[in-house]
């Protein structure tokens, strides 16, 4: 059998769903090494190469815990790269939400003091892209009226200040879903 972090529809694949390491860490609040590569010391002890991340520890969650009524912003929030097969707002959901945010920013209702949507692309993902029944193409960042880049990055803990978090698949499911569930926001999952 094949186990997969991102098992698709059962009528298309027979992968056995398996939780990702991020999901394990978020569920149990423990920290695991990100690799089993190690160095054996002279005394026989093993030293893991690299430090485990502590993103999912209970102590870190407590730092950013907030109640629903604790001044959360009533805005749907998204940050992510422009992954996915498409290269336009019509065939790439992540680009679409960023386009809507840009389009609505000057609208006094949709983009006012507390905008409906705050969606930014943190990286263009400039690789060849292919959608079934379409030619291979690539993303042309100069064609978009908005910018993308690390300047839009927002640490996931800070995203807990928003009432609504937008979850959009890229090439596959995003690893952050389990983490987002612990932030206490409403998750708006875009249908594939």
N, C-alpha and C positions, 0 to 999 in steps of 0.2 A: 504493500500500500504506500501511497504518497501522502505525507502529512504536509499541510500548508498553512501558513499564517493567514492567507487570503483565499479561502475556498470560495469559488464562484457558485452559481446556480447548479443544483444537483442534476439537472437535466443536461448540463453541458460538460461537467467534469465530475470525477469521483474522488477528488482530494478529500482527505479526512481533515476537518478543521482542527487547528492546534493553536493555542494561545501564544502570542508573541511574548518575548521576554519583558517588554514594557507592560503588557497586561498582567503577567505574573507578578511583577514588582508592584504595580499599582494595587492589585488585589490583596497582596499579603503584607505590603509595607516593608518588605525586606529588600536588601540591596544584593545584587548578584554581579559577579565579575562579567565584563563584556567579552572576555576571551578566556580560553583555557590554556593559552600559550603561557609558558612559565620558564623560570630559570631554577635549576637545582643548586642550592648552596652547598658549600663544602661539608657542612654538618648534616646534610641530607634533607633539610627543610626545603620546601618549595615556596618560591616567591612568584606571584602572578605578575605578568607584564601588563602594566597599565593599571590605573585606579578605577574602581567601579564608580559609576555615577550614583549620586544620591537623590536624583530627581524625584523618585517615588516614595521616599521614606515618610513615615507618618509625621515626623518632626517638620519636614518641609511643607507638607500639606497644611499643617496647623498654622504656619506663618501666614498663609494666604487665605485662610478660611474666612468666609464672610456669609452672613445670612442674606436671604433674598431681599429683605427690606433695608439692608445696609448700603444705601445710596448706590445701588447698581444702576448703570446706564441702560436705558431702554432702547438699545441699538443692537442690531444683528451684526456680529463681528466675525470677520474671516481674515486669516493670514495664511499664505501658502505659496508654493512655487507654481509655475504654469505647466505642471505636469498633466498628462493625459494625451490622448491621441490627436486631438484637434489643435488648430492654430488660430482660430477666430472665435469671437463670442458666440457664433452660431453652432460651433461643434466642440467647444471646450467650456465646461461649466465653471471652471475656476476663472477663466478669462471673462466669462459672462458676468459673474458676480462683481468682479473688479470694474467692468464696463458700466454696470448699473450704478455702482457707487459714484463713478466719475460723472455719469449722466445726471444723476440726481443731486449732485453737490450744490448746484446753484438754485435748485427748486426750494422755495421757502417752506414747503410742507415736508417733502421727502428728505431734504438735505439741510433742514434748519438747525436750530441750536442742539437738538438731540436727533441726529439723522436716523432714518430707518436702517441704513446699512453703512458699515465701515468695513470695506473689503479692499485689501491691497495685495499685490503680488510681490513676494520678497525675492524672486529669482525667475528669470525667463525660461530656463530649461531649453537651451538652443540646440536641440538635437533633431535629427530627421524624425518625422512623425508620419504615421500611416493609419488610416481608418479604412475598414473594409469597403470595397467598391469605390475607393477614391485613390488618386495618385499620391505618391509620397510627396511630402512637402516639409517645410520648416517654418518656424515662427519668425516673423519679421517685426521685431520690437519697434522699429521706427514707424510702423503703420498705426500704432496705438496712440490715442490722445492722452494717455496717462503713463506714469513712470513705474518702474519696478526696481527692486533692489533691497539690499540689507537695511537701508534707512527706514524701511517699513516694518522691520522685524519687531515683534512684541513678544517677550517671554510668556510662555503659556500660563504661568501663575498670574501674571498681570491681566490675563484675559478673563479672570474670574470677576472682574468689576463690571462685566457686561451681563445683562439679563439673558441675552440670546447669543449662542455661538453657532455659526454656520459650518456644517461638516460637508465637504465636497470631496469625492473620490478624485484621485489623480490617475497615475498609471494603474494603480490598484487601490485598495482601501488604505486610508491614512492610519498610521500607527497611533495617532493621538486620541482616537475615539475613547478608549478606556479611561485615559487620563481626563478627557473632557467631562466624562460622566461624574467624576469626583469633584468637579469645580462648583456644582450646584446651579449651573445655568441651564436654561432650556436649550436643547440641541436641535437645530433645524437641519435635518439631513436632506440634501438635495437628491432626488431620485436619479439613478443613472440613466 
